[in-house]
Amino acid sequence: MHRYNRAALRRGYTDAGARTLVVNMLVTMEIFYLFNVRYLHRTSFSLTGAIGTPAVVVAAQLLFTFAPFMNELFGTVPIALPDALHVLAI
């Protein structure tokens, strides 16, 4: 079991809540990776760099985390804002 999953369970999250936090952490790291490797010879820190794959992945992750039909499909639950900020900080 992943260390972050155990920490979420200790904080009182259910298995579904812990699963949601772990998936959000992994996808957030992937989003930052995609953003950083978007362009080889110019900066990604621009409007052009923010549009495209990272924006689509962020939208899909928000649906995964907060849309009731996705929660039911994947066995996840919405997470609280402090926990979402914790995921971003990691």
C-alpha positions in Angstrom: 0.0 0.0 0.0 1.3 3.4 -0.9 2.5 5.6 2.0 0.2 8.4 1.0 -2.8 5.9 1.0 -1.9 4.9 4.6 -1.7 8.5 5.6 -5.1 9.2 4.2 -6.6 6.2 6.0 -5.0 7.3 9.3 -6.6 10.8 8.8 -10.1 9.1 8.7 -10.6 8.7 5.0 -12.5 5.7 3.7 -10.8 3.4 1.2 -12.6 5.4 -1.6 -11.3 8.7 -0.2 -7.8 7.4 0.1 -8.0 6.0 -3.5 -9.2 9.4 -4.7 -6.3 11.2 -3.1 -3.7 8.8 -4.4 -5.0 9.0 -8.0 -5.2 12.8 -7.8 -1.6 12.9 -6.6 -0.3 10.7 -9.4 -2.3 12.6 -12.1 -1.2 15.9 -10.7 2.5 14.8 -11.0 1.8 13.7 -14.6 0.2 17.1 -15.4 3.2 18.9 -14.2 5.4 16.6 -16.2 3.4 17.1 -19.3 3.5 20.8 -18.8 7.3 20.8 -18.4 8.1 18.8 -21.5 5.5 20.4 -23.7 8.1 22.3 -25.8 11.7 21.5 -26.5 13.0 24.9 -27.5 10.7 27.4 -25.9 9.0 27.9 -22.5 5.8 26.2 -21.6 4.9 29.1 -19.3 2.7 30.8 -21.8 -1.0 30.8 -22.8 -0.1 28.5 -25.7 1.7 26.1 -23.3 -1.2 26.0 -20.9 -3.8 25.1 -23.6 -3.9 21.6 -24.9 -3.0 18.3 -23.3 -2.5 19.7 -19.7 -5.8 21.5 -19.8 -7.7 18.4 -21.0 -6.1 16.3 -18.3 -7.0 18.9 -15.6 -10.6 18.9 -16.8 -10.8 15.1 -16.9 -9.3 14.9 -13.4 -11.8 17.4 -12.0 -14.6 15.3 -13.5 -13.0 12.2 -12.0 -12.9 13.8 -8.6 -16.1 15.7 -8.3 -18.7 14.4 -10.8 -21.1 12.0 -9.1 -21.4 9.6 -12.1 -17.6 9.3 -12.2 -17.4 8.7 -8.4 -19.9 5.9 -8.8 -18.1 4.4 -11.8 -14.6 4.5 -10.2 -15.5 4.1 -6.5 -14.1 7.5 -5.6 -15.4 10.4 -3.5 -15.0 14.2 -3.8 -12.1 15.5 -1.7 -12.0 18.6 0.5 -10.2 21.8 -0.6 -7.4 21.5 2.0 -6.7 18.0 0.7 -6.7 19.2 -2.9 -4.2 21.9 -1.9 -2.1 19.2 -0.2 -2.0 17.2 -3.4 -0.8 20.2 -5.4 1.9 20.9 -2.8 3.3 17.4 -3.1 
